[in-house]
Structures are given as structure tokens and as C-alpha cells.
């Protein structure tokens, strides 16, 4: 799949409705690239005009700011804002809660004012509007699915119901972990932790969270964040449950069940 690039479309006089902000994980991590491809499949399926920045997309600067390097953050943010303003971007959709949070809540103070939507909300809106129709009797029907709340999606932005409604559309059995929604346990990747060794303790936080997910008896752990996906997948490997429990992004699940 070749994604449409903003610079190419603008050079032809086209102005896509949506900019898909891919993010670092979605661009470079092999596992997260599958989420990127799945969401791109959905965008093509609904026939909306969309594009990516491609090589012009820089990291949002979220890890740098969380790690305390404000200078690097502002340098990255200003460059991204200049690029987005040059293309007169109005609506951004991203599959990464970290990108979503910083673009939506922290870029405005630097002059970046855009409509920013997380893909879970976007997918829910498409399903509710009838623009996405799913197969009857799909592969997730009746399966137990435990949804993990991303910190930057849930506590930081109050988005709890949208991803759950997307999963309900798959006709699956949604089961909740003992710590969920506003009391959900972090996967351990936020605040720059994804890129450093964890501090010494009695148990790794992603192992703790994975254990909670497995206690539900779910055959599948759903996430809406590439960082969470990585941490939970590592937890499943640690528990040696790779053959029985899957970790999937909600976009991957929807893309696999699209009714043509």
C-alpha cells in the first residue's frame, strides 16, 4: 500500500480532508506499522481524501518534553507547526494517544491550532454514521476481549467510551480488568519510559498489567496505542501465552472485519 503524501497532492492542486499523523512508532516500529497499514486500509475503504506528511513529519517532541528536554521539544514542535500551517491543515487524525495529546493540548500554546481526533473516536463516528459496515458473524464474534485504557487517551483526555463502542460493534464480549477507565493501570511506557530502562522494583509494570488482563480470561487484549501494544505484547511473551492470547489495536480488528 502506497500512502498519499501531502506534498504530492498539494502540487496537483488537491486538498485532502484529513491528515493522518503516523507518529514515530507507526513509522519505524515493525509491529506498529501493521496498525498504520490497518488504519490506512480503513481510510481507503471509506473513500475519504487523506494524506500523510511522509518525510516532512517529525516527532511531535512528546518524549523529549516528558523526559525534561524542553528545548528539543519546542524545536520539534515549531518545525511541525510551520509545516502544518504551510499546508493549511485543519483536521489531524492519529492512532497514537501521545501524539494526539500533545498536538491537541500542548501545540496551541506555540501557535499550532488544529482539530485533532484520535482514531478510536474517528472509528466510532464512522460506525455510528454507517460509513463502516462490518461482516456478519465475524472472527471476533463472542470472543472475550479485555480493553486496556491508554493513560493519554483516558485520564489525560477523558476518552473511555469510544474505543469500547468500537469493540462492541464487533459483537464481542467485552470484559473489564479490575483497574479500568479512570482507575486504569499504566502500561509502563509513558513519560519517556518507553525509551529508557525502568527503575528497580519488585515487578515490571507491564507484567503487572498483563497479568490483570489475563485474569479476565480474555482471548484477546485490545489497545488503542502503539506504546501500550508493545508493552502488553512483551507481557504476553513473558507469560508464555503467545499461542493463546493476542494483543491487537482496535484499527487492526476493524480493518480485518470490513464488509466490502
N, C-alpha and C positions, 0 to 999 in steps of 0.2 A: 504494500500500500504506500503510495506517494502522497504525502500531505501537502495541500496547497499552502504556499508561502506568501505572506503578506506583501513583500516587495514585488513579487511577480504579478500578483493580482492588481496592485495599485498601478504598476507600469502599463497594464492593459486597460486602465480606467475603471476597474471593478472595486467595489467597496463591500467586503463581506460583513454580514450582520454580527458575527461572533469571532472574537479572537480566542483561540484555545491556548491557554498558558500551560505549557507542558511541565515546566519545572525541572530541577536537576535530576531527581530520581527517575522521573518519567522519560528523561532524555538519555541518561547514561547507565542506569541500573538495568541489567537484563531482565530481571523479574518485573520491575515496574514498567518496562517497555511494553509488556503484554497488556497492562492496564491502559496505556496510551493508545495502543492499537485497538483495543476493545472500544474505548470511548470514541475514537475516530470512526470506527465502523458504525456506531450509533449516529454520529453526526451526518455521515453519508446517507444512512438509511432514512433519516427524516427529511433529507433534501434541503437543509438549511445552508446558507452561504457562510463558510467558515475558513479560517486560515490560522497558521502558526507564524511566529516571528522567525523561526529557524535559527540561523547563526546570529541573529540580532538579539535573541533573548539571552539576557544574563541572569545569573542567580538573583533572586529578589533581595538578598542580603540578610534574610532571616537568621540563618545560623550564625553569621558574624555578629549581629546585634545581640542575639541571645547569649553568645559567648563573651560579650562585653566590648567588641571592637566597633564602636560607633562610627569611626572614620571610614572603615571599609564598607559598612552598611550604607552610609549616606552617599559614598562614591558610586556604589552599585545602583542604589535607588534613583539617584538623579539621572544616571545614564538610561535606565529603563523608562523613566518618566518622559525624558526627551524623545525617546524612540516612539513611545505610545502616543504622545501628543503630536508628533510629526505625522503619524498615520491617522490621526483624529479618531483613535479607538474610543468607543463608547461602552461596549459590553465585553467583559472578560469572563470566561468560564474556565475553571481549573479543577483538576482531580486531586490536588494537594491542599489539605487544610492549612498547612504552614504558609504556602503561597497565598491562599485565599485570605487568611487573617491579616497578613502584613500589607497586601495590596489594598484590602478594603479599609482597614482601620489605622494603618500607620503611614501609608503613602500620601494621604490627603494633607498632612501637616507639611509635606515637602512640595506640594503643588500637584500631586497626582490624584485627580478626581475622576473615578471611573465607576461604572456599575460592575460589581464583581459578584459572581454567582458560583457557589460550589456545585460540583457535578451531581451530588446527591439531591439537592434542591431542583436542579435543572431536570434531572431524570424524573423526579416526582411530578413536576409540572407537565412534562411531555406525556407521562402516563395518564394523568388526570385529564389532559386535553384530548386524549385519544390519538395522539400522534405516534405513540409507541403501542403496538399490539403484540402480545406475547403468545407463543404456541399454547394450544390446549394440551393439558397433560404433559407438561414439560419435565425435564430431568430433575428439577428441584421440588416437584410436587410432593407434599407430605414429608419432606426431609426436615430434620431438626437443624435449625440454623441459629447460632449464637452471634449476635451483632456486638462488636466492640466499639465503644464510643471514643473517637479521637478527641484528645483534650482541646485542640484548637478549633474543632468543629463544635463540640458540645459545650464545655464550660466557658470557653472564650467567646462563643458566638450564639449559644442557645439553640443550636440545630440538633434536635434529638429525633423528631418525628419523621422528617423527610426520608432518611435512609431506611427507617423501619417500614414506611409505607411502600417504598420501592421493593423491599423484600417480600412484603405481604402480597404484592402483585404477582409474585412467582408461585403463589398458592403453597408456600412452605409453612412449616410450623416454627414460628419464632419463639425461641426460649431465651430468657434473660439470665445473665450472670448475677451473682449476689451483689456485686458492686456494679451498678449501671447508671446511665444517664448522668445527672449532676453529681452522683457519688461514684462514678466510674473510676477504675484504676488506670493510671497512665501505662502505656506500653514500655516506657523507658527511653524513648528516642528523642523526646522534646528537649528544648532548652540547649540545643547543641550537643546533647549526649550521644546522638547518632554517630558523631564523628570523633569520639574520644573513648578511652577506657573508663568503665564505671568505677566508682569508689568502692572500696572493700566493704562487704557486708555479709550477712548470713545467706542471702538468696538474691539472684538476679531478678529484677522487677519483671522482665518479660517472661521468665519462667513462672513467676507467681501468677501473672495474668493468664498465661496459657493454661495453667492448672485450673484456674477458676472457669475457663471456657470449657475444658474437658469435663469438669464436674457436672455440667448441664446435660451431658450425654449427647451433645450435638455432633453431627457427622460433618459439619461444615462451620467454619468461623468466617464471618463476613466482616470486612472492614471498608472504610471509605478514605483511606490514607495510605500512601505507599510506604511511609516510615513504619506505621503500625503493621502493615502487611509483612515487612521484613522481620520485625521483632517477634511477631507471633509465629511466623514460619520457622524462625530459629528455635522458638519454644517447642514447636511440634517435633522438630528434629531431635531436640534434647530428650523429649518424652518417647522418642522412637515410635511415633504414631503416624508417620508419613503415609503409610499404606491404608490407613483407615479414616484420617481426618484431613480435610482440605482447608486451605486459607485462600479466600478469593475476594477481590474487590467487587463491589456491587455493580460496577460497569461491566466487568467480565461476565457476571451472571446474566445481566440483562442482554448483553450482546449475543450470548450463546442461545438465547431463547426468543430472539426476534421472529415475529411471524412475517414471512415475505409476502 
